[in-house]
Amino acid sequence: MHSILLVNPPIYDFAAYDFWLKPYGLLSIAGYLRGKAEFTLFDYLDRLHPFIVRQKGLESDQWGRGRFYCEKVPNPSFLEKIPRYFRRFGLPRDIFRDFLAQQRKFDFVLVQTTMTYWYQGVAEVIEDVRDALPQAKIILGGNYVTLCNNHAQKLGADFLVQGVNLEPLWKYMGITPDKNEPALWEAYKVLEVGVLKLSEGCPFSCTYCSVPKVYGKFKARPLERSLAEVELLVELSVENIAFYDDALLCETDKVLEPFLNEVIKRDIRVNFHCPNALNARFVTKELAELMVRAGFKMFYLGFESASSAWQKRTGSKVFCDELARAVKNLIIAGAEPQNITAYQILGHPYGDIQELEETMHFVHSLGIRGMLADFSPIPSTPDGEFCRKWVDMDEPLFHNKTAFPIILMGFDESNRLKDSQRKLNRNLPKQQPS
């Protein structure tokens, strides 16, 4: 039986916060191979690791979110002009090196990648594994590998998995998967937060989004597998579950509604959250009531801009009246206004500062929180490719969402807008803290 090490790398970035971050792709692949290989997990971002638990100021809030342990590091040369501190987020490197020194040999080391501009953490893992386990085959998969394959090939892994077609992976490893198995959550010694996907892909074609390229067309996952995964998480004492779906409200009558009805029927009691933006267009009165009744607590709505011209240019995702209606439906259903947030894009190349400020005030007028989502130019997307006039899109560090708005509009203007958003949120009607 093969011995496999699963690694979720550290993050090198200006900022990072644990909004229910878990290596779901990595755990899902391991779940398909449950019982067919021996697994060991090393998650640099596990905030329940004994080292992290001993630190002060890194405790979770009531919903399972919190700060990562971090250390300041020099800005990479490509980003040396960005006036922000660069940091390495995650467990200290020596802990992983000591861990490797104490382990027996692994046949395969699977490393998950996410943001394209986080590749420095992946490179660090590969270097340490090569030093300690020279015979192990290192396999990379995820967004970075899919979107920046030529760049990823330079890191020195043995095998790269692009997109969601896993057949080459199974052939390379010589193992036949069981795709009905849930993710390998039991790989964690202690677990308080889990994540879930009821579907893959998205039916929309927003010009700034990479989901269609990475995950393809919208496709629902088997209902029974999703329910089994929730029940496994509950058995492991998880209280908060975040949905990682990119289109959670697509075909709700076939996907989300049957799932939530079963959750209620089986008396499964957890707190659900949706950090990936919900499409406000589909938040009907009936669906809002069902979501709240099933345990949804934190609602994040994708709004991007109040400008109808901007919306039409980038995919016609959500318009003002649709957001207002969604917020009204959620509040009537019992959602707490302070637990509803609308994302708006900061630093989009087609954005207008005056329009953004109008968007911020419109969201504020609805009595909910606004959050400025820094724009990250993603290669192969129309909007990302347009950004080649400002940055070298072939260097993933330039995809950094903190850096690009500063490059586009300047440090002072970027900060002014963020300060304005914080002030608007502070001036919302006083409510009990979430």
Disulfide bonds with the S-S distance in Angstrom:
none
